[in-house]
Amino acid sequence: MLSSEGALFETARGMQHCKARLVLVTCDLPARAMLLCMKNFNGISACCYCYHTEKTIGDDQLHRYWPYDSTVEGRTHESMKQDVITATTSHSPCRGMLPVVSPLLAAPGFNMVDGVSIDYMHVVCLGIVRSLLDMWLNGQSESYYIGDKVAFLDRRLHSICPPIVINRSPHTVKEFYTWKANDLRSWLFYWSLPVLRGVLPTEFYVHYSLLVIGCRLLCQSHISARQIEEARKLLLKFYQIYEVLYGTKAVTMKVHLLQHLPGVVEKWGGLWSHSCFWYESLNGVLKKFVHGTRFVCSQVASVVVIMKTISDILPSITDKHLTPPVDRLATKFGLTQSHFEVEDSVRVCPLQDIFVDPINSLLRGFGSEELCHGSLVKTVGRMKLAGYVVRSKKQRVIKTNSYTVEFSDCHEHSSLGYVLLFVILGCGQFAIIQRLTMEEWPLLSNEDDIMTDVVDAYGNLQELIGNHIVPVQETQNLVAIPVGNIKAQVVCVKMLGSSCLFVSRFPNIIECD
């Protein structure tokens, strides 16, 4: 009905006639099997993208695994429809399809193959990453075992100060099984490669880096065809070697789905745009709507009406006795968000001697009057730049690091550094930055040749890692730049007992905790 005739909706621009069509489904593997009326994810011919034939091992031959196979036939919408017809006619499963017609087949224009995405939250973060942590920390008889180094790993993790955009600080690895999906995503993208460096044996570390960089490439805000192809090579190499390093039992359906991940991104965009992170985060909001076990739907509907009413009347309330209760309700239901203006935190103070030379060097370029030692200037502790709240290091925030940024210097070169101070002058707003110098990060030392076949087969792995996670060193070189030259906030990983820092760029600025 909605796809053919549509419906009328009242909007700010009046009544609008809209039609709706189902184009994409994203869910975890058990739900996907139910929606498509297929065998469960660990069943026979359970992949909805190809006709991969699984193998069985064990005394009872009940444990299935999916070894790498580049010649497997891919599924199409028509072939799946034919399999459903065969299954319903014979009353027995046919190539993974159950003898039941999926309701998705009735959706006009919906494609049973291309219309189902791979949710990287469940497949990669809660699936592969958690499985790897389990094997590394609990496989005592294996060569990849690092469970005896948990205390050292925890010291490294607990010394990390994440930016405020990452809400959850790193937790102890001993309790990795309690980590939420956000924790596992932060571990995958930001913490794991610096923390595991020198701890995880080299061959496993290099192999794991294939997964990290491959997924980071597919999670970017803008992805080129060349980057998708790079990610495909990385993930296929990870899949090929996985069975050799971790055994046949570890090659689950989730590992097999890495083979199809780049194809999903080609059709639907970055992994962040169709993951379950968006929907799972709403579970906490919905829980606030329910206060009893009866009439749950009515409770949710009532709260939605209250939220709509509050959002409409909140701007017009001026009574001081009424505003606090309404504000509390608005905050509870997430209708307000913290904000600030630059002027709210402006302070006038004498300019410290170490900042005078960088500022004057910049002012000479503007043809402005130079400052002298002790000049009174306006300073602010934070600014909203490039989609992030960037704080100055002088705010002395201990548990977070929101002052590490990527910026362009006067020569238009991309650099990294700490924002020490924001200064407001007559000719503009400026940031005084302490530079960080980029260091070399050799993936393998000269004596390590365990995984040279991987590096030889994919020679620019080192370059790809360096594009995302950069080792840096602090310097005493200060530079002043216009705040518009700050391009992005970055994650700085400074670990206890290590002289080197690691700076990691965000894959995108849309997805956050």
VENPE-V136785 format. One record per run of one state. SS is the DSSP state (~ for helix, > for strand, _ for the rest). FROM is the first residue (numbers start at 1). LEN is the number of residues. If there is no record, write none. Layout:
SS;FROM;LEN / SS;FROM;LEN
This chain:
_;1;6 / >;7;5 / _;12;2 / >;14;5 / _;19;6 / >;25;1 / _;26;3 / ~;29;8 / _;37;1 / >;38;1 / _;39;11 / >;50;1 / _;51;4 / >;55;3 / _;58;5 / >;63;3 / _;66;8 / >;74;1 / _;75;2 / ~;77;14 / _;91;3 / >;94;1 / _;95;2 / >;97;1 / _;98;5 / ~;103;4 / _;107;9 / >;116;1 / _;117;3 / ~;120;19 / _;139;8 / ~;147;12 / _;159;14 / ~;173;6 / _;179;2 / ~;181;16 / _;197;5 / ~;202;17 / _;219;6 / ~;225;22 / _;247;1 / ~;248;3 / _;251;2 / ~;253;4 / _;257;1 / ~;258;11 / _;269;2 / ~;271;4 / _;275;2 / ~;277;13 / _;290;6 / ~;296;21 / _;317;3 / ~;320;13 / _;333;9 / ~;342;4 / _;346;1 / >;347;4 / _;351;2 / ~;353;14 / _;367;9 / >;376;5 / _;381;1 / >;382;4 / _;386;2 / >;388;4 / _;392;1 / ~;393;3 / _;396;8 / >;404;5 / _;409;5 / >;414;12 / _;426;2 / >;428;11 / _;439;13 / ~;452;6 / _;458;3 / ~;461;8 / >;469;14 / ~;483;3 / >;486;9 / _;495;6 / >;501;5 / _;506;8
